[in-house]
Amino acid sequence: MSLFITFEGIEGSGKTTQISRLATHLRSQGLEVVQTREPGGCRVADAIRGILLDSDNAGLAPTAELLLYAAARRQHVEEVIQPALAADQVVLCDRFTDATLAYQGYGRGLSLELIENLNTLAGAGLCPDLTLLFELPVEIGLNRALRRIENATGPAEDRFEQESLAFHERVRQGYLTLAERNPHRYRLLAAEAHPDQVFAQAVKIVDKILIKRQGL
């Protein structure tokens, strides 16, 4: 049974932790699950990720940033997401096209129409069946993200954490606008809660979708 679920939210919202827990939960039910992320998910896209998230590249022009995300996404979709869905697997993706609208559109101020057109091309017209939005105040999310970076042993990937509070607030409000405009697929989770409580919220939502899909 193919199912495409995306995880969205500002920095430090906890979505990366929850996607791993949900993948384990679904596999325990006998489902084939592909857990992936953007930017990244395959060799070429991971190489582009290194450029996009490195704070040494703070001077990257907004439109160049947008195009790099699109290039990484197209490779990721063709190499990972489309084959998995065609094989009736569940795809859990940490960020997808909505992130580009939130960050490069609402955050950077680039044309939403341009981004939507580019998303359609780069994403091969794919639309998630369900989008989980991990919602919390910007200050809390950034504090969490900065603590994670301090404890990281690999690349810091901190270019976006260096942006202003105003930028991140625009991103957050952009996500809330997208959720309001797409109520059929968006579900909001209170991400300030304890991780176990957040996970319980996610499981309840996803299990309900699975039951509906399986006609139980």
C-alpha angles and dihedrals in degrees: 000000000000118000128167115205123176128198117213137175145114124289112298096016092130097241094130091057092047096048090060092048092048092049089055091047093052094045089053086061091056097258123141106238132191113197114197143149147214132266089031135018097142137039099269094042091047089055090053089047088060090059096043099049101038110106089212084075094059090130094062108134114244093238092048088050090052093050093048090054089050093050092049091048095051092053091045093049095049096042102038119005103045095046091049094050091045087055091054094250129146112249118204110189125188099219128345137172094326089063090060091052091048099045106029095028109037094018102043097026097237119153111286090206091054091049093048091052092047091046090054091052097042094040094046089235093297117155122189118247088218135012120198112203114200102208127196140131117289096238092056093046095049093048089053092047094050091050089051091051092050090054096042119116097193131051111331094228089196106141094113094043087063091063121103126269087246091059093050092046090054089051091050093049089046090057091049090051091051090050091051091050095047106040092150093071107017123091121181121219124196097239095183089075126094111287091248090055091048090050091051089054091051094047092050092052097044096043089053090054091048093051090051092047093049092048093236 
